[in-house]
Amino acid sequence: MSYRSSKPLLLTLLCLVALPHAFAAEGDPLQPTAVDDPGAIRVLLVSDLETTLSSQMTGTLGALKTSLGDKVAKDALLAQLNCVEVQARARVASAELNMARQNLAAKRNLRKLDAAGELEVSMAATEVEKADGALTLARAQAGYCQVQAPFAGRIAKVYVKPYQTVQAGAPLFDLVSDGALKVRLNVPSNLLPGLKPGMPIEVAIHETGKQYPAKVSAINARVDAVAQTVELEARLDQAYPDLVAGMSGTAHFPNAVQ
């Protein structure tokens, strides 16, 4: 190959070598950032309480009382199932209990007149207990018709639609609590001797670009043998309106961990 024919190839190679450095000099993502720092401790924000509320019975939903993102109070009604059949069973159980009580009262009166034996009275009392248990069960099942919030919070996900028929155990809503969030992070296990509850940490959240003070609240009792890390939980010093569960960032210990 002649020198003249190889010259364009050499120029192309020089451009390819110089191109990444030119982008990096202008702040291109190729340049390492703080997020790519191998020493950074990554964190995840989670709610203090979160749960999936499921249907406790098979039935058909009515109109939903809440929607995605709504703030709900403790014991607020979130959904109502059609419970005509369950409520009818509760009324039948109540009538059977009244009848059993009347029968017991009659047996006791007959016993006073020696017209009924002790066994008959005992059996009548057992029927009352049985009917009372059936009524308690029917009322408990009727309570499944309403889905209530076990704690105050926000609706993070809605799995169902109004007037949908659901099976027992089917998920209905994801509920996350209000208030200060928790921070979850994994630190190298060699830092474990210097870790203790109450230790302050600084949390930088990517989505807000801000730093927030927190304190270590829990240290896992077991080290991950594969990753050689230990899981920590920390609590933010207060509730911040701009923070939402699921945000991520990095953490730093203001005081060096020995």
C-alpha positions as CSV (number, residue, x, y, z in Angstrom):
1,M,0.0,0.0,0.0
2,S,1.4,3.5,-0.9
3,Y,1.8,6.3,1.6
4,R,-0.8,8.4,-0.4
5,S,-3.5,5.7,-0.1
6,S,-2.9,5.1,3.6
7,K,-3.1,8.7,4.6
8,P,-6.9,9.0,4.8
9,L,-7.0,5.8,7.0
10,L,-4.5,7.4,9.4
11,L,-6.5,10.6,9.6
12,T,-9.7,8.6,10.4
13,L,-8.0,6.6,13.2
14,L,-6.7,9.9,14.7
15,C,-10.2,11.4,14.7
16,L,-11.7,8.3,16.4
17,V,-9.0,8.5,19.2
18,A,-9.5,12.2,19.7
19,L,-13.3,12.2,19.6
20,P,-14.0,10.8,23.2
21,H,-11.6,13.2,24.7
22,A,-13.3,16.1,23.0
23,F,-16.7,15.1,24.3
24,A,-15.3,14.5,27.8
25,A,-13.8,18.0,27.9
26,E,-17.3,19.4,27.1
27,G,-19.0,17.5,30.0
28,D,-20.2,14.6,28.0
29,P,-21.6,11.6,29.9
30,L,-18.5,9.7,28.9
31,Q,-16.7,11.6,31.6
32,P,-17.0,9.9,35.1
33,T,-19.4,11.7,37.5
34,A,-20.0,11.5,41.2
35,V,-22.7,8.9,40.6
36,D,-20.1,6.6,39.0
37,D,-17.8,7.0,42.0
38,P,-17.1,3.4,43.1
39,G,-16.9,4.5,46.7
40,A,-20.4,6.0,46.7
41,I,-23.0,4.2,48.9
42,R,-26.2,3.9,47.0
43,V,-29.5,4.4,48.8
44,L,-33.2,3.9,48.2
45,L,-36.1,5.7,49.9
46,V,-38.9,3.5,51.2
47,S,-42.0,4.2,53.2
48,D,-42.1,3.5,56.9
49,L,-45.2,1.3,56.3
50,E,-46.5,-0.1,53.0
51,T,-48.8,-2.9,52.2
52,T,-51.0,-4.5,49.5
53,L,-54.7,-4.6,50.5
54,S,-56.5,-7.6,49.2
55,S,-60.1,-8.8,49.0
56,Q,-61.0,-11.1,51.9
57,M,-63.9,-12.6,50.0
58,T,-65.2,-13.3,46.5
59,G,-67.6,-10.7,45.3
60,T,-68.4,-7.8,43.0
61,L,-67.1,-4.3,43.7
62,G,-69.2,-1.2,43.7
63,A,-67.8,2.2,42.9
64,L,-64.3,2.7,44.2
65,K,-64.0,5.3,47.0
66,T,-60.4,6.3,46.1
67,S,-58.0,6.5,43.2
68,L,-54.3,6.6,42.4
69,G,-52.4,9.1,44.5
70,D,-55.2,9.9,46.9
71,K,-54.4,10.7,50.5
72,V,-56.5,8.6,52.9
73,A,-57.1,8.6,56.6
74,K,-56.9,5.6,58.9
75,D,-60.0,3.5,58.7
76,A,-61.2,5.3,55.6
77,L,-63.5,3.3,53.3
78,L,-61.6,2.5,50.1
79,A,-64.0,0.0,48.4
80,Q,-67.3,-1.7,49.0
81,L,-68.3,-5.1,47.8
82,N,-71.8,-6.2,47.0
83,C,-72.8,-8.3,50.1
84,V,-76.5,-8.9,49.8
85,E,-76.0,-12.6,50.3
86,V,-73.6,-12.3,53.2
87,Q,-75.9,-9.8,55.0
88,A,-78.8,-12.2,54.5
89,R,-76.9,-15.0,56.1
90,A,-76.1,-12.7,59.0
91,R,-79.9,-12.1,59.5
92,V,-80.6,-15.8,59.3
93,A,-78.0,-16.5,62.0
94,S,-79.4,-13.7,64.2
95,A,-82.9,-15.3,63.9
96,E,-81.6,-18.8,64.7
97,L,-79.8,-17.4,67.8
98,N,-83.1,-15.8,69.0
99,M,-84.9,-19.1,68.5
100,A,-82.2,-21.0,70.4
101,R,-82.4,-18.6,73.3
102,Q,-86.2,-19.0,73.5
103,N,-85.9,-22.8,73.4
104,L,-83.3,-22.6,76.2
105,A,-85.6,-20.4,78.3
106,A,-88.5,-22.9,77.7
107,K,-86.4,-25.9,78.7
108,R,-85.3,-24.2,81.9
109,N,-88.9,-23.4,82.8
110,L,-89.9,-27.0,82.2
111,R,-86.9,-28.2,84.3
112,K,-88.3,-26.2,87.2
113,L,-91.5,-28.2,86.8
114,D,-89.6,-31.4,86.4
115,A,-91.0,-31.7,82.9
116,A,-87.6,-31.7,81.3
117,G,-84.3,-33.3,82.2
118,E,-81.0,-31.8,82.9
119,L,-79.7,-33.2,79.6
120,E,-82.3,-31.4,77.6
121,V,-81.4,-28.1,79.2
122,S,-77.7,-28.7,78.6
123,M,-78.4,-29.5,74.9
124,A,-80.5,-26.3,74.5
125,A,-77.6,-24.3,76.0
126,T,-75.2,-25.8,73.5
127,E,-77.6,-24.9,70.7
128,V,-77.4,-21.3,71.9
129,E,-73.6,-21.3,71.9
130,K,-73.7,-22.8,68.4
131,A,-76.1,-20.2,67.0
132,D,-74.0,-17.4,68.7
133,G,-70.9,-18.7,67.0
134,A,-72.7,-18.8,63.6
135,L,-73.8,-15.2,64.0
136,T,-70.3,-14.1,65.0
137,L,-68.9,-15.8,61.8
138,A,-71.6,-14.2,59.6
139,R,-70.9,-10.7,61.0
140,A,-67.2,-11.2,60.5
141,Q,-67.8,-12.2,56.9
142,A,-70.1,-9.2,56.4
143,G,-67.2,-7.0,57.6
144,Y,-65.2,-8.3,54.6
145,C,-67.5,-6.3,52.4
146,Q,-65.7,-3.1,53.2
147,V,-62.1,-2.5,52.5
148,Q,-60.7,0.1,54.9
149,A,-57.3,1.7,55.2
150,P,-55.3,0.2,58.2
151,F,-53.2,3.4,58.5
152,A,-53.1,6.9,57.0
153,G,-51.2,7.2,53.8
154,R,-51.5,7.5,50.0
155,I,-52.7,5.1,47.3
156,A,-49.6,3.9,45.4
157,K,-51.4,1.5,43.0
158,V,-54.9,0.4,42.1
159,Y,-55.3,-3.1,40.8
160,V,-59.0,-3.2,40.1
161,K,-61.8,-1.3,38.3
162,P,-65.3,-0.4,39.6
163,Y,-67.9,-3.1,39.4
164,Q,-65.2,-5.8,38.8
165,T,-65.7,-9.3,40.3
166,V,-62.8,-10.3,42.4
167,Q,-61.7,-13.5,44.0
168,A,-60.7,-13.8,47.7
169,G,-57.0,-12.8,48.0
170,A,-57.0,-10.7,44.9
171,P,-54.9,-7.5,45.3
172,L,-56.9,-4.2,45.4
173,F,-54.7,-1.3,46.4
174,D,-51.1,-0.6,47.4
175,L,-51.0,1.8,50.4
176,V,-47.9,3.6,51.6
177,S,-47.8,5.6,54.8
178,D,-47.2,9.3,55.1
179,G,-44.5,10.9,57.2
180,A,-40.7,10.6,57.2
181,L,-39.3,8.1,54.8
182,K,-36.7,5.4,55.5
183,V,-33.4,5.0,53.8
184,R,-32.1,1.6,52.8
185,L,-28.4,1.1,52.0
186,N,-25.7,-1.6,51.9
187,V,-22.3,-0.7,53.2
188,P,-19.1,-2.7,53.1
189,S,-18.9,-5.2,55.9
190,N,-15.5,-4.0,57.0
191,L,-17.2,-0.8,58.3
192,L,-19.5,-2.8,60.6
193,P,-17.3,-2.3,63.8
194,G,-17.8,1.4,63.6
195,L,-21.5,1.4,62.8
196,K,-24.1,2.1,65.5
197,P,-27.7,3.3,65.7
198,G,-28.1,7.0,65.8
199,M,-25.0,7.6,63.6
200,P,-25.6,10.6,61.3
201,I,-25.5,10.3,57.5
202,E,-25.9,12.7,54.7
203,V,-28.3,11.5,51.9
204,A,-28.1,13.0,48.4
205,I,-31.1,12.3,46.3
206,H,-30.7,12.3,42.5
207,E,-34.3,13.3,41.6
208,T,-34.2,16.5,43.8
209,G,-30.4,17.3,43.6
210,K,-30.5,18.0,47.4
211,Q,-29.0,16.6,50.5
212,Y,-30.9,15.5,53.6
213,P,-29.8,14.6,57.1
214,A,-30.6,11.2,58.5
215,K,-29.6,8.9,61.3
216,V,-29.0,5.1,61.2
217,S,-31.9,3.4,62.8
218,A,-31.3,-0.3,62.2
219,I,-28.3,-2.6,61.4
220,N,-28.9,-6.0,59.9
221,A,-27.7,-8.9,62.1
222,R,-26.3,-10.8,59.2
223,V,-23.6,-10.0,56.6
224,D,-24.2,-10.8,53.0
225,A,-21.5,-13.5,52.5
226,V,-21.3,-13.0,48.7
227,A,-21.3,-9.2,48.4
228,Q,-19.5,-8.7,51.8
229,T,-22.0,-6.0,52.7
230,V,-24.3,-5.3,55.6
231,E,-27.8,-3.7,55.2
232,L,-28.6,-0.6,57.1
233,E,-31.8,1.4,57.6
234,A,-31.8,5.1,58.4
235,R,-34.5,7.6,59.1
236,L,-34.7,11.1,57.7
237,D,-34.8,13.8,60.4
238,Q,-38.2,15.0,59.2
239,A,-40.8,14.6,56.5
240,Y,-39.9,16.4,53.2
241,P,-42.7,17.2,50.8
242,D,-40.4,16.9,47.8
243,L,-39.4,13.3,48.6
244,V,-41.3,10.3,47.4
245,A,-40.8,6.6,48.1
246,G,-38.7,5.0,45.3
247,M,-36.3,7.8,44.8
248,S,-32.6,6.9,44.9
249,G,-29.3,8.6,45.6
250,T,-26.1,8.2,47.5
251,A,-25.1,8.4,51.2
252,H,-22.0,9.7,53.0
253,F,-21.0,9.5,56.6
254,P,-20.1,13.0,57.9
255,N,-17.9,11.3,60.5
256,A,-15.4,8.8,59.3
257,V,-16.4,5.2,60.1
258,Q,-13.5,3.3,61.6
